[in-house]
Amino acid sequence: MRRAYNLICVAHKRFQDYPKPSVAVDVVCLTVDEGRLSVLLYERTIAPQKGTFALPGGFVQIDESLEDAAARLLRDKAGLTKVFLEQLFTFGDPRRDPRGRVITVAYFALLDAARFGRATAKKLHLRVPWKGKTGGPVDVLNAGGNKVELMLDHADIIGLAVTRLRGKLDYTPVGFQLLPEQFTLRQLQDVHEAVSGEALNKDSFRRRMLAAEQLEATGSHERDVLHRPAELYRFVRRSAV
């Protein structure tokens, strides 16, 4: 009995003495705005890398889950609540953060442009320098079209979110998460083109979308437009990301 107690004490001591990394979460919030993929970021006002742009994120508190931490940081740094979050990837390079050993669990979320526009974080466009699902870091542009500097490996995190989104586009209804409840076929095509980075044939795209039986005509049309009002559709089974 005494031996078992000593073994427990030794095991406890080893656990207490073992170096522990810090755990953070970062959230990639994407939308299609003005025909382009956009992301929410904020400008850092403290070290490290003061003045760079960063994803809404921060350290996980000792008494909260990863999902709760992501929701808290998205609320505090972007002003968004009740956003569906999907875990993207864990970034754990020992040298990724100059402050020490920091592992970050990345999440991503898709928003329609209206809700995205109400966020308190900065809305910046993306420039994806690779085709298809090649993957890699992306560029983030300010209003003047100039590349901004991102914190740490956030360009890689955003790039992976774009890769994931492109991969889901053809076999899941993920594109509808970037649209309002009612939308035109032109708006749907704009989303697919912005995500894929490729121009699509209008007629074949519409045939494919309608044949998939995921769309339902609402019987309503656009209002207050200068061109001929287009018919509005809704997605018959809105899903999570």
C-alpha positions as CSV (number, residue, x, y, z in Angstrom):
1,M,0.0,0.0,0.0
2,R,2.8,2.3,0.9
3,R,4.6,1.5,-2.4
4,A,1.5,2.3,-4.4
5,Y,1.2,5.7,-2.5
6,N,4.9,6.5,-3.3
7,L,4.3,5.7,-7.0
8,I,1.3,8.0,-7.1
9,C,3.4,10.8,-5.5
10,V,6.2,10.3,-8.0
11,A,3.8,10.3,-10.9
12,H,2.2,13.5,-9.6
13,K,5.6,15.2,-9.2
14,R,6.6,14.3,-12.7
15,F,3.4,15.8,-14.1
16,Q,3.9,19.0,-12.1
17,D,7.5,19.4,-13.2
18,Y,6.8,18.7,-16.9
19,P,7.1,21.9,-19.0
20,K,3.7,23.0,-20.2
21,P,3.0,25.0,-23.4
22,S,0.4,27.7,-23.6
23,V,-2.7,27.1,-25.7
24,A,-4.4,29.7,-27.8
25,V,-7.2,29.8,-30.4
26,D,-7.4,31.9,-33.5
27,V,-10.6,32.4,-35.6
28,V,-10.7,32.9,-39.4
29,C,-14.0,34.6,-40.3
30,L,-14.5,34.7,-44.0
31,T,-17.1,36.2,-46.3
32,V,-17.5,37.3,-50.0
33,D,-17.7,41.0,-50.2
34,E,-17.7,43.0,-53.4
35,G,-17.0,39.8,-55.3
36,R,-13.8,39.0,-53.3
37,L,-13.0,36.8,-50.3
38,S,-12.6,39.0,-47.2
39,V,-11.4,38.2,-43.6
40,L,-11.8,39.8,-40.2
41,L,-8.6,41.0,-38.5
42,Y,-7.6,43.5,-35.9
43,E,-4.4,45.6,-35.5
44,R,-2.2,44.7,-32.6
45,T,-1.4,47.5,-30.2
46,I,1.0,45.6,-28.0
47,A,4.1,43.4,-28.4
48,P,4.9,41.0,-29.9
49,Q,4.7,42.4,-33.5
50,K,2.9,45.6,-32.5
51,G,1.3,47.2,-35.6
52,T,0.7,43.9,-37.5
53,F,-2.8,42.5,-38.2
54,A,-4.0,39.4,-36.4
55,L,-6.9,37.1,-36.4
56,P,-9.4,37.4,-33.5
57,G,-7.8,35.1,-31.0
58,G,-5.9,34.8,-27.7
59,F,-5.0,32.4,-24.9
60,V,-7.4,29.8,-23.6
61,Q,-8.3,30.2,-19.9
62,I,-7.7,27.4,-17.6
63,D,-11.4,26.7,-17.0
64,E,-12.8,27.0,-20.5
65,S,-13.1,24.7,-23.5
66,L,-11.5,25.5,-26.8
67,E,-14.9,26.2,-28.3
68,D,-15.8,28.6,-25.4
69,A,-12.5,30.4,-25.8
70,A,-13.1,30.8,-29.6
71,A,-16.6,32.2,-29.0
72,R,-15.3,34.6,-26.2
73,L,-12.5,35.9,-28.3
74,L,-14.6,36.3,-31.4
75,R,-17.1,38.3,-29.3
76,D,-14.4,40.5,-27.6
77,K,-12.3,41.2,-30.7
78,A,-14.8,41.2,-33.5
79,G,-18.2,41.9,-31.8
80,L,-19.8,38.7,-33.1
81,T,-21.9,36.2,-31.2
82,K,-23.7,33.0,-32.0
83,V,-21.4,32.2,-34.9
84,F,-21.0,28.6,-36.0
85,L,-17.4,27.6,-35.6
86,E,-15.6,24.6,-37.1
87,Q,-12.2,23.5,-35.9
88,L,-9.7,23.9,-38.7
89,F,-6.2,22.7,-37.6
90,T,-3.7,22.9,-34.8
91,F,-0.5,24.8,-35.4
92,G,2.3,23.7,-33.1
93,D,5.7,24.7,-34.5
94,P,7.9,25.2,-31.4
95,R,9.3,28.4,-32.9
96,R,6.0,29.9,-34.2
97,D,5.7,32.5,-31.3
98,P,8.6,34.5,-29.9
99,R,6.9,34.6,-26.5
100,G,7.5,30.9,-25.9
101,R,5.9,27.5,-26.6
102,V,2.4,28.5,-27.9
103,I,0.1,26.0,-29.6
104,T,-2.8,27.5,-31.4
105,V,-6.0,25.7,-32.4
106,A,-7.5,27.5,-35.4
107,Y,-11.2,27.7,-36.1
108,F,-13.0,29.1,-39.1
109,A,-16.5,30.6,-39.7
110,L,-18.4,31.7,-42.7
111,L,-20.7,34.7,-42.6
112,D,-22.9,36.5,-45.1
113,A,-21.7,39.9,-46.2
114,A,-24.3,41.8,-44.1
115,R,-23.4,40.2,-40.8
116,F,-19.7,40.4,-41.7
117,G,-20.1,44.1,-42.2
118,R,-21.5,44.6,-38.7
119,A,-18.4,43.1,-37.1
120,T,-16.2,45.5,-35.1
121,A,-12.9,44.1,-36.5
122,K,-11.3,45.4,-39.7
123,K,-12.6,43.9,-43.0
124,L,-9.7,43.2,-45.4
125,H,-9.7,41.5,-48.8
126,L,-7.7,38.4,-49.6
127,R,-5.4,37.8,-52.5
128,V,-4.8,34.1,-53.0
129,P,-1.5,33.6,-55.0
130,W,-2.1,29.9,-55.8
131,K,-4.6,28.1,-57.9
132,G,-7.0,25.3,-57.0
133,K,-6.2,23.5,-53.7
134,T,-2.4,24.0,-53.9
135,G,-2.5,25.7,-50.5
136,G,0.0,28.0,-48.8
137,P,0.0,31.5,-47.3
138,V,-2.3,34.2,-48.7
139,D,-1.9,38.0,-48.9
140,V,-4.2,40.4,-47.1
141,L,-4.8,43.8,-48.7
142,N,-5.8,47.1,-47.2
143,A,-8.3,49.5,-48.8
144,G,-5.5,50.9,-51.1
145,G,-4.7,47.4,-52.4
146,N,-1.4,47.2,-50.5
147,K,-0.3,44.1,-48.7
148,V,-0.4,44.3,-44.9
149,E,1.9,42.5,-42.5
150,L,0.3,39.6,-40.5
151,M,1.2,38.4,-37.1
152,L,3.2,35.2,-36.7
153,D,1.9,32.4,-39.0
154,H,-1.6,33.9,-39.6
155,A,-1.1,34.1,-43.3
156,D,-0.7,30.3,-43.3
157,I,-3.7,29.8,-41.0
158,I,-5.9,31.9,-43.4
159,G,-4.5,30.1,-46.4
160,L,-5.5,26.7,-44.9
161,A,-9.0,28.0,-44.3
162,V,-9.2,29.0,-48.0
163,T,-8.0,25.6,-49.0
164,R,-10.6,23.9,-46.7
165,L,-13.3,26.1,-48.1
166,R,-12.4,25.4,-51.7
167,G,-12.3,21.7,-51.0
168,K,-15.8,21.7,-49.6
169,L,-17.3,23.9,-52.3
170,D,-18.2,21.1,-54.8
171,Y,-19.4,18.4,-52.5
172,T,-21.1,20.3,-49.6
173,P,-23.6,23.3,-49.6
174,V,-20.9,25.4,-47.9
175,G,-21.4,28.3,-50.3
176,F,-24.8,29.0,-48.9
177,Q,-23.3,30.0,-45.6
178,L,-21.8,33.0,-47.3
179,L,-25.2,34.2,-48.6
180,P,-28.3,35.8,-47.0
181,E,-31.4,33.7,-46.6
182,Q,-32.7,34.7,-50.1
183,F,-30.4,35.3,-53.0
184,T,-30.1,35.4,-56.7
185,L,-28.3,32.8,-58.9
186,R,-25.9,35.6,-59.8
187,Q,-25.0,36.1,-56.2
188,L,-24.5,32.4,-55.8
189,Q,-22.2,32.3,-58.8
190,D,-20.3,35.3,-57.4
191,V,-19.6,33.4,-54.2
192,H,-18.4,30.3,-56.1
193,E,-16.1,32.4,-58.3
194,A,-14.7,34.3,-55.4
195,V,-14.0,31.2,-53.4
196,S,-12.6,29.1,-56.3
197,G,-10.7,32.0,-57.9
198,E,-12.0,31.0,-61.3
199,A,-14.6,32.4,-63.7
200,L,-17.5,30.1,-64.3
201,N,-19.8,29.7,-67.3
202,K,-23.2,31.3,-66.4
203,D,-25.5,28.8,-68.1
204,S,-23.7,25.6,-67.0
205,F,-23.3,26.9,-63.5
206,R,-27.0,27.6,-63.2
207,R,-28.0,24.2,-64.7
208,R,-25.7,22.4,-62.2
209,M,-27.1,24.3,-59.2
210,L,-30.7,23.8,-60.2
211,A,-30.1,20.1,-61.0
212,A,-28.7,19.5,-57.5
213,E,-32.1,20.1,-56.1
214,Q,-30.7,22.2,-53.2
215,L,-32.5,25.4,-54.3
216,E,-36.1,26.5,-54.0
217,A,-37.6,29.4,-55.8
218,T,-39.2,31.9,-53.4
219,G,-41.6,33.4,-55.9
220,S,-40.1,36.8,-55.1
221,H,-37.8,39.0,-57.1
222,E,-35.1,41.6,-56.4
223,R,-36.3,45.1,-55.5
224,D,-34.9,48.5,-56.0
225,V,-32.4,47.5,-58.7
226,L,-31.7,49.3,-62.0
227,H,-31.7,46.2,-64.1
228,R,-34.4,43.6,-64.6
229,P,-35.2,42.1,-61.2
230,A,-33.8,38.6,-60.8
231,E,-35.7,35.8,-59.1
232,L,-34.8,35.0,-55.5
233,Y,-34.0,31.5,-54.3
234,R,-33.4,30.0,-50.9
235,F,-31.4,26.9,-49.9
236,V,-33.8,24.1,-49.0
237,R,-31.5,22.6,-46.3
238,R,-29.2,25.2,-44.7
239,S,-26.3,23.3,-43.1
240,A,-23.4,24.0,-40.9
241,V,-20.0,24.6,-42.4
